[in-house]
Amino acid sequence: MAPVAMRLAAQSLSDAQPVPFWLEDPGKPGALPALTGTEKCDLLVVGGGYSGLWTALLAKERDPAQDVVLIEGREAGWAASGRNGGFCAASLTHGLGNGLARWPDELPRLERLGEANLDAIEEAVTRYGLDCEFERTGEIDVATEAYQVEELHELYEEADRLGLAEGLTLLDGAELRAEVDSPTFLGGLWDRRGVAMLHPAKLAWGLKRACLDAGVRIFENTPGLDLVAAGSGMAVRTPYGRVAARRVALGTNVFPSLVKRLRPYTVPVYDYALVTEPLSAAQLASVGWRNRQGLGDSANQFHYFRITADNRILWGGYDAVYRFGGKVQAEMDHRPETYLKLAEHFFTCFPQLEGLRFSHAWGGAIDTCSRFSAFFGTAHQGKVAYAQGYTGLGVGATRFGAEVMLDLLAGERTERTELAMVRSKPLPFPPEPIAWAGIGITKWSLARADANGGRRNLWLKAMDKLGLGFDS
């Protein structure tokens, strides 16, 4: 980074508050009391992020008479569900390209189910009055290098061949810059209906309220400590008590699973984001963005960015940080060197916004798995279900995962449970120090590919052949 660019980037961060922008909203609800003593229920949901909240709400929709308890280690939506970029995607496969590589035969079905899932989220926003700033404006995959333009054209052609191109629009450089103006933009692929923008914390808080209104009993500041068989059901111990349940759904994602054999399948990867102060009318006009889409560039080390309801710009991604040992640690929630890098990249993308300042800077952990999309299953003779490994694309897909968990707990064969994606698992990560070394080599190789026209080295080609990867 040139000294002048570094100085300008640093100045833009001088007033940034080290807290997630979304979680500072004055509409944040108060915490509910912790569980004390012993409780019994039909279904226990562990985790109060999107995964757990959707599972509890859908369980009550399926059977309003069943007794559902949800426990959350802190407060609903405090972790990844309240810290993400607010991109709610229809894709269940972490994008069309990943779906084509892993499940080409059933991709049309996966795309249809994903679109239906996003439709159901939009319907729930209306039905439950979820005030989460939901805007189904789509997302543009942006090319900033010539080879990326070619890759986006190839992806569109493959989608068209499979009958999946409806709603997709290729944009040349001028067309893209007419939507959102940056001198770095060479072309794009706009998915007009497959992604919605929303306020992620407000979605979590709205789901919490909907669960309570439906009769779900929620206990916050109540982590699940262990999971054991208890008679014909299961029991989870908490700091001040215990919950006995006929069935258990685990929505703990990045946090260590209560089913210990699942822990090697995910690693925590830290992602970081900045939010600007609100843009003036002149600043907004200089960028355009009248259609309020989300955007993401096409590099391996990618940025994602979108405009908020009050016309701030959220700018995140690029660094995906893994620490040796794979533990979730609060000290990793902030990384000034990444903030500085993100700020410098922001002004490279939008030089017309020089002088704009960032109001918030934060990070958080993502549950990454080696196939980049969620996996599912049961334990304890079908009395426990889990869904995890969303790899940064769980805002929408967690609702689908909740449906899968409820299907599995009911012992039902459904279109969802028959999917190869649902019946298979990713390869687990190896133990340390192999995991740390392998992830480090992969990150280095991805950076080299970005700098060399997208050309993948032997390491990445071998990883591709094995179906292994690293992403956020």
C-alpha positions in Angstrom: 0.0 0.0 0.0 1.4 3.4 -1.0 2.1 5.8 1.9 -0.5 8.3 0.8 -3.2 5.6 0.3 -2.4 4.1 3.7 -2.7 7.5 5.4 -6.0 8.2 3.7 -7.3 4.8 4.6 -6.2 5.2 8.2 -7.8 8.6 8.5 -11.1 7.2 7.3 -11.1 4.7 10.2 -10.3 7.2 13.0 -13.8 7.4 14.2 -14.9 3.8 13.5 -16.6 2.1 16.4 -15.4 -1.4 17.0 -18.9 -2.9 17.2 -21.2 -4.5 14.6 -23.3 -1.8 13.0 -26.4 -3.9 12.9 -26.3 -4.8 16.6 -26.2 -1.1 17.6 -29.8 -0.6 16.4 -32.0 1.0 19.1 -34.7 -1.6 18.4 -32.6 -4.3 19.9 -34.8 -6.3 22.3 -33.8 -7.0 25.9 -32.3 -10.3 26.9 -34.7 -13.0 28.2 -33.9 -14.8 31.5 -31.6 -17.8 31.7 -32.9 -21.3 32.3 -32.8 -22.4 35.9 -33.9 -25.8 37.2 -35.2 -28.6 35.0 -37.4 -28.2 32.0 -39.1 -30.8 29.8 -40.3 -30.4 26.2 -41.1 -32.2 23.0 -38.4 -30.4 21.0 -35.3 -28.7 22.3 -33.5 -26.3 19.9 -29.9 -25.4 20.8 -28.8 -22.1 19.3 -30.5 -18.7 18.9 -29.2 -17.7 15.5 -31.1 -18.1 12.2 -30.7 -21.9 12.2 -32.3 -22.3 15.6 -34.9 -19.6 15.3 -36.2 -20.9 12.0 -36.3 -24.5 13.4 -38.3 -23.4 16.4 -40.7 -21.3 14.4 -41.3 -23.9 11.7 -41.7 -26.6 14.3 -44.6 -24.6 15.8 -46.0 -24.0 12.3 -46.0 -27.8 11.6 -47.6 -28.6 15.0 -48.7 -25.7 17.2 -49.5 -28.1 20.1 -45.9 -29.3 20.5 -43.8 -27.8 23.3 -40.7 -26.2 21.9 -37.8 -24.8 24.0 -34.9 -22.8 22.6 -31.7 -22.1 24.5 -29.1 -19.6 23.4 -25.6 -19.1 24.9 -25.8 -15.3 24.7 -28.6 -13.4 23.1 -30.5 -14.3 19.9 -28.7 -13.1 16.8 -25.5 -11.8 18.6 -23.0 -13.9 16.6 -22.9 -14.5 12.8 -26.7 -13.9 12.4 -26.2 -10.3 13.6 -22.8 -9.6 12.0 -23.1 -10.6 8.4 -23.6 -8.5 5.3 -27.3 -9.0 5.0 -27.2 -10.9 1.7 -30.1 -13.4 1.8 -29.5 -15.7 -1.1 -31.7 -18.4 -2.7 -28.7 -20.5 -3.5 -28.4 -23.6 -1.2 -25.0 -24.5 -2.8 -22.9 -21.4 -2.1 -23.4 -20.2 -5.6 -24.1 -21.7 -9.0 -20.5 -22.6 -9.7 -20.1 -24.7 -6.6 -23.4 -26.4 -7.2 -22.3 -27.3 -10.8 -19.0 -28.7 -9.5 -20.6 -30.9 -6.8 -24.2 -31.8 -7.7 -24.6 -31.2 -11.4 -27.3 -33.8 -11.8 -29.6 -32.4 -9.2 -28.7 -28.7 -9.5 -32.0 -27.8 -11.2 -33.9 -29.3 -8.3 -31.6 -27.5 -5.8 -32.1 -24.2 -7.6 -35.9 -24.7 -7.5 -35.9 -25.5 -3.8 -33.7 -22.6 -3.1 -35.9 -20.2 -4.9 -38.9 -21.6 -3.1 -37.1 -21.2 0.2 -36.3 -17.5 -0.5 -40.0 -17.0 -1.5 -41.0 -18.5 1.8 -38.7 -16.2 3.7 -40.2 -13.2 1.9 -43.7 -14.5 2.7 -42.7 -14.9 6.4 -41.4 -11.3 6.5 -44.9 -10.2 5.5 -46.9 -12.7 7.5 -45.0 -12.1 10.8 -44.3 -8.4 10.3 -40.6 -8.9 10.4 -39.3 -5.4 10.1 -35.9 -6.3 8.6 -35.6 -3.9 5.7 -36.1 -6.7 3.2 -35.4 -5.7 -0.4 -35.3 -8.3 -3.1 -33.0 -6.4 -5.4 -30.7 -9.1 -6.4 -26.9 -9.4 -6.5 -24.3 -8.6 -9.2 -21.2 -10.7 -9.5 -18.6 -8.2 -10.6 -15.5 -8.8 -12.8 -12.5 -6.6 -12.1 -10.1 -8.6 -14.4 -10.5 -9.6 -18.0 -10.4 -13.3 -17.2 -13.2 -12.9 -14.7 -15.4 -11.4 -17.5 -14.8 -14.6 -19.5 -15.6 -16.8 -16.4 -18.9 -14.9 -15.8 -19.9 -15.5 -19.5 -19.0 -19.2 -19.2 -21.1 -19.5 -16.0 -24.1 -17.8 -17.7 -23.8 -20.1 -20.7 -23.7 -23.2 -18.4 -26.8 -21.9 -16.5 -28.6 -21.3 -19.8 -27.8 -24.8 -21.0 -29.4 -26.2 -17.8 -32.4 -23.9 -18.1 -31.3 -21.9 -15.1 -30.6 -18.5 -16.7 -34.0 -17.0 -16.1 -33.5 -13.8 -14.0 -29.8 -13.7 -14.9 -28.5 -10.7 -16.9 -24.9 -10.3 -18.3 -23.7 -6.7 -18.1 -20.8 -5.2 -20.0 -18.6 -2.6 -18.3 -20.7 0.4 -19.3 -24.0 -1.3 -18.3 -22.5 -2.3 -14.9 -21.1 1.2 -14.3 -24.5 2.6 -15.1 -25.9 0.5 -12.2 -23.0 1.1 -9.7 -20.1 3.3 -10.9 -16.5 2.2 -10.3 -13.5 2.5 -12.6 -12.5 -1.0 -11.6 -15.7 -2.7 -13.0 -15.3 -4.5 -16.3 -18.5 -6.5 -16.4 -21.0 -8.4 -14.3 -23.7 -11.0 -13.9 -26.8 -9.8 -12.3 -29.1 -12.3 -10.5 -32.2 -10.1 -10.3 -34.4 -12.3 -8.1 -32.1 -14.7 -6.4 -30.8 -12.5 -3.6 -32.5 -10.1 -1.1 -30.8 -7.4 1.0 -31.9 -7.1 4.6 -30.9 -6.0 8.1 -29.5 -9.2 9.6 -30.0 -8.4 13.2 -33.5 -7.2 12.7 -34.3 -10.5 11.0 -33.0 -12.4 14.0 -34.9 -10.2 16.5 -38.1 -10.5 14.4 -37.8 -14.3 14.3 -37.3 -14.3 18.1 -40.5 -12.3 18.6 -42.4 -14.5 16.2 -41.2 -17.6 18.1 -42.3 -16.1 21.4 -45.7 -15.2 19.9 -46.1 -18.8 18.6 -45.4 -20.2 22.1 -41.8 -21.1 21.9 -40.1 -20.9 25.3 -36.7 -19.1 24.9 -34.0 -19.0 27.4 -31.0 -16.7 26.7 -27.6 -16.7 28.4 -28.0 -20.4 28.5 -25.3 -22.4 26.7 -25.8 -26.1 26.2 -22.9 -27.8 27.9 -23.4 -31.5 27.1 -25.8 -33.8 25.4 -26.7 -37.2 26.8 -29.4 -39.9 26.4 -32.1 -39.7 29.0 -34.7 -42.5 29.0 -36.4 -42.5 25.6 -35.2 -39.0 24.8 -32.2 -36.7 25.3 -31.1 -34.2 27.9 -28.9 -31.1 27.6 -27.1 -29.7 30.7 -26.9 -26.0 31.1 -25.0 -23.8 33.7 -28.1 -23.6 36.0 -30.2 -26.5 35.0 -31.1 -29.1 32.5 -33.6 -29.7 29.6 -35.1 -33.1 28.9 -36.6 -33.4 25.4 -38.0 -36.1 23.1 -36.0 -34.6 20.2 -33.1 -32.1 19.9 -32.2 -29.9 16.9 -28.7 -28.4 16.9 -28.2 -25.0 15.4 -24.9 -24.1 16.9 -23.0 -23.8 13.6 -19.5 -22.3 14.3 -19.5 -23.2 18.0 -18.3 -26.7 19.0 -21.1 -29.2 18.3 -22.6 -31.1 21.2 -22.1 -34.1 18.9 -18.4 -34.3 19.1 -17.8 -36.4 16.1 -19.0 -33.5 13.9 -16.3 -31.1 15.1 -13.7 -31.9 12.5 -16.1 -31.1 9.7 -16.0 -27.3 10.2 -13.4 -24.7 11.1 -14.0 -21.1 12.3 -12.9 -18.5 9.8 -12.9 -14.9 10.7 -14.5 -12.4 8.3 -14.4 -8.6 8.7 -16.5 -5.7 7.5 -16.7 -1.9 7.5 -19.7 0.4 7.3 -19.5 4.1 6.2 -21.3 7.1 7.5 -24.4 7.9 5.5 -23.7 9.2 2.0 -24.8 12.7 1.1 -27.1 13.1 -1.9 -24.1 14.2 -4.0 -21.9 11.2 -2.9 -24.8 8.8 -3.6 -25.3 10.3 -7.1 -21.6 9.9 -7.9 -22.0 6.1 -7.3 -25.5 5.6 -8.6 -26.8 2.4 -7.0 -30.4 3.4 -7.7 -31.5 -0.3 -7.8 -29.8 -1.1 -4.5 -28.4 -4.5 -5.4 -25.8 -6.3 -3.4 -22.4 -6.8 -5.2 -19.5 -9.1 -4.8 -16.3 -9.3 -6.9 -15.2 -12.5 -8.5 -11.7 -12.9 -7.1 -10.8 -15.8 -4.8 -10.1 -13.2 -2.1 -13.4 -11.4 -2.7 -15.2 -8.3 -1.4 -18.9 -8.1 -0.8 -20.7 -4.7 -0.6 -24.2 -3.3 -0.4 -26.0 -0.1 0.5 -28.1 0.1 3.7 -31.5 1.5 4.3 -30.0 4.8 5.5 -27.5 4.9 2.5 -24.4 3.8 4.1 -22.1 1.3 2.3 -21.2 -1.9 3.9 -17.8 -3.2 2.6 -16.5 -6.6 3.8 -14.6 -9.7 3.0 -11.2 -10.3 1.4 -9.2 -11.6 4.4 -10.5 -15.0 5.7 -8.5 -15.6 8.8 -7.9 -18.9 10.5 -6.0 -19.2 13.7 -4.0 -22.3 14.7 -6.2 -24.5 16.9 -9.5 -23.6 15.3 -11.1 -22.0 18.4 -13.7 -19.3 18.5 -12.1 -16.4 20.4 -13.5 -13.0 21.1 -10.1 -11.4 20.6 -10.3 -12.3 16.9 -13.4 -10.2 16.4 -11.2 -7.2 15.6 -8.2 -7.0 13.3 -7.0 -3.4 12.6 -4.6 -4.6 9.8 -7.6 -6.0 7.9 -9.7 -2.9 8.5 -6.8 -0.8 7.0 -6.6 -3.2 4.0 -10.4 -3.1 3.5 -10.4 0.8 3.7 -7.7 1.0 1.1 -9.5 -1.4 -1.3 -12.7 0.6 -0.8 -11.2 3.8 -2.1 -9.6 2.0 -5.0 -13.1 0.8 -5.9 -14.8 4.2 -5.2 -12.2 7.0 -5.6 -15.0 9.5 -6.0 -15.9 8.9 -2.3 -12.5 10.1 -1.0 -13.1 11.8 2.3 -15.9 9.5 3.3 -15.4 8.0 6.8 -16.2 4.7 8.3 -18.5 4.6 11.3 -18.2 0.9 12.3 -15.6 -1.9 11.9 -16.1 -5.5 13.2 -15.5 -9.1 12.6 -16.9 -12.5 13.4 -16.5 -16.2 12.9 -18.0 -18.3 10.0 -18.5 -22.0 10.1 -16.6 -23.1 7.1 -16.7 -26.7 5.7 -14.6 -28.1 2.8 -17.5 -28.2 0.3 -18.7 -24.5 1.1 -22.3 -25.5 1.7 -24.2 -27.0 4.6 -24.4 -30.6 5.6 -27.0 -32.4 7.6 -27.7 -35.6 9.6 -28.8 -37.2 12.8 -27.3 -38.7 15.9 -28.4 -40.8 18.9 -30.7 -43.1 16.9 -32.4 -40.2 15.1 -33.3 -38.3 18.2 -30.8 -35.5 17.4 -30.6 -33.6 14.1 -28.0 -31.1 13.0 -27.3 -28.7 10.1 -24.0 -26.8 9.9 -21.2 -25.6 7.6 -23.1 -22.8 5.8 -19.7 -21.1 5.0 -20.9 -17.6 5.0 -24.1 -18.1 3.0 -26.5 -19.1 5.8 -28.8 -16.0 5.9 -31.3 -17.7 3.5 -30.1 -21.4 3.5 -30.6 -21.8 7.3 -34.3 -21.8 6.8 -34.0 -24.7 4.4 -31.7 -26.4 6.9 -34.3 -26.0 9.5 -36.8 -27.8 7.3 -34.3 -30.6 6.7 -33.7 -31.1 10.5 -37.4 -31.2 11.2 -37.9 -33.8 8.4 -35.1 -35.9 9.8 -36.4 -35.7 13.3 -39.9 -36.8 12.1 -38.4 -39.7 10.2 -40.0 -38.4 7.0 -38.7 -39.1 3.5 -39.2 -35.9 1.6 -37.8 -34.3 -1.5 -35.3 -32.5 0.8 -34.1 -35.6 2.6 -33.6 -37.5 -0.7 -31.1 -35.0 -2.1 -27.6 -36.2 -2.5 -26.5 -32.9 -0.9 -28.4 -33.8 2.2 -27.4 -37.5 2.2 -23.7 -36.8 1.9 -21.1 -35.0 4.0 -18.0 -33.0 3.2 -14.5 -34.3 3.9 -13.4 -33.4 7.4 -10.5 -31.1 8.1 -7.3 -32.9 9.3 -6.0 -32.3 12.9 -3.5 -29.7 13.7 -0.9 -28.8 12.7 -1.9 -30.2 9.3 -5.1 -28.1 9.2 -3.3 -24.9 9.8 -0.6 -25.7 7.3 -3.0 -26.8 4.6 -5.2 -23.8 5.0 -2.2 -21.5 4.9 -0.9 -23.1 1.7 -4.4 -22.8 0.2 -4.8 -19.2 1.0 -1.4 -18.4 -0.4 -2.3 -20.3 -3.6 -5.6 -18.5 -4.0 -3.8 -15.1 -3.6 -1.4 -16.2 -6.3 -4.2 -17.3 -8.6 -5.8 -13.9 -8.2 -2.5 -12.2 -9.2 -2.0 -14.5 -12.2 -5.1 -14.3 -14.3 -7.0 -16.9 -12.2 -4.5 -19.7 -13.1 -4.7 -22.3 -10.3 -1.4 -24.0 -9.2 -0.9 -27.8 -8.7 -2.0 -27.5 -5.0 -5.4 -26.0 -5.9 -5.9 -28.4 -8.8 -5.3 -31.3 -6.4 -7.7 -29.8 -3.9 -10.3 -29.4 -6.6 -9.9 -33.0 -7.6 -10.4 -34.1 -4.0 -13.4 -31.9 -3.5 -11.7 -29.9 -0.8 -11.6 -26.1 -0.5 -11.4 -23.1 1.8 -13.8 -20.1 1.6 -15.8 -17.7 3.6 
